[in-house]
């Protein structure tokens, strides 16, 4: 949670200090190594490296365990190095891709040769972050096996700290202030790698690459790693495709989509992912026992819980999107025009919040059955649909069509997952489930009306001219909407509200 709050602070500093065009160019450049980092990040470590290392540590000597770690380390470092070099060599073709998208997006004023050259340089200098963060993520696996969770939990903050410091210290030292962020990428990536490797050496011993790729741990790791990468690939490719479309419309559109995505990801991470992670052990245990009834009960509970938490967040983001963006970002280089653009993207991005959360919940049902194939196939089809929708919507709706495409494709992803699981488990809904959802929808509608009305009244009474009046107005509107949602859920005795209240007030 602290890391996400610091990430939001980082984005606020970015928006304040760096003008929209250079910031958008950097965000596009940084999205590429970040995409691969997400594909090969902590999820891959938990799914592939940790089981192999844990098994080896239990069955082999300490020396053999270190050889296994060194062999897998060699494999991962080679993968990261090769992908980094390929990326740097391919980036000069980016202008060609953007030129190919121009007839689709309809942009009449393409980037100049100087702007494209600067973009390519930003991409080439930012991409080595993949190697640093890949090496850092690898070190997490031996630490997890050694039950050392503290260091991996706080090291992501180092990148945000480096970003903030470099932005404040170096933005005026470059003609293009985006290069201050490139310095932050290198310092943050090196800091994460150094801290994690130092902690790994302390608790595992000094382990260096031995390039013995025939060690039995190497094929075991690859066998587990490939399905995880395939499962993550569709969603990450979607993000990159969206960024290319947005960049073809202008760097400021990249920034608008980035801000909207960050605001949607915050409640998704707090509520949607938390619910999804919490139900996986119960689903796995029920599958092991062959108890399909319990699996169905747990999944329905997860769907209700995530809907109860993310629906009001989605409604609030839609109704209060302008003052939220004004409060968090509108200062310095981020002006009213940038707020208007980000709010336009957030309107459509927020529409998919419930679908994003429900996809997270439903894939746990497949993972508990050790079925990674079906979610991968559905996610891949969703990725193709997203690209088709981008092409169809980008001309009539511009960058907002890109946000809507993502929401629609994830909704189709959810529906496909639901249909398959619903058929497998003999029904994932009943009258109680439908009644609960209708109550939550009524509550969310009441929230929207209450928050919107309160915002209008408080804006006329208190105003939004200063940070503090804007904060007071937004807080009042949010509280009014929250109380309205809670009131409806209380009147209809919604069990999710009682459960939440018991957790808050045990």
Secondary structure as UniProt FT lines:
FT   HELIX           2..17
FT   HELIX           20..39
FT   HELIX           42..44
FT   HELIX           45..49
FT   HELIX           50..59
FT   HELIX           62..90
FT   HELIX           91..93
FT   HELIX           94..105
FT   HELIX           113..127
FT   HELIX           129..145
FT   TURN            146..147
FT   HELIX           150..154
FT   HELIX           156..170
FT   HELIX           171..173
FT   HELIX           178..204
FT   TURN            213..214
FT   HELIX           216..249
FT   HELIX           251..267
FT   HELIX           268..273
FT   HELIX           274..289
FT   HELIX           292..319
FT   HELIX           321..329
FT   TURN            332..333
FT   HELIX           336..350
FT   TURN            351..352
FT   HELIX           353..368
FT   TURN            369..370
FT   HELIX           373..397
FT   HELIX           399..425
FT   HELIX           431..461
FT   HELIX           467..491
FT   TURN            492..493
FT   HELIX           495..504
//
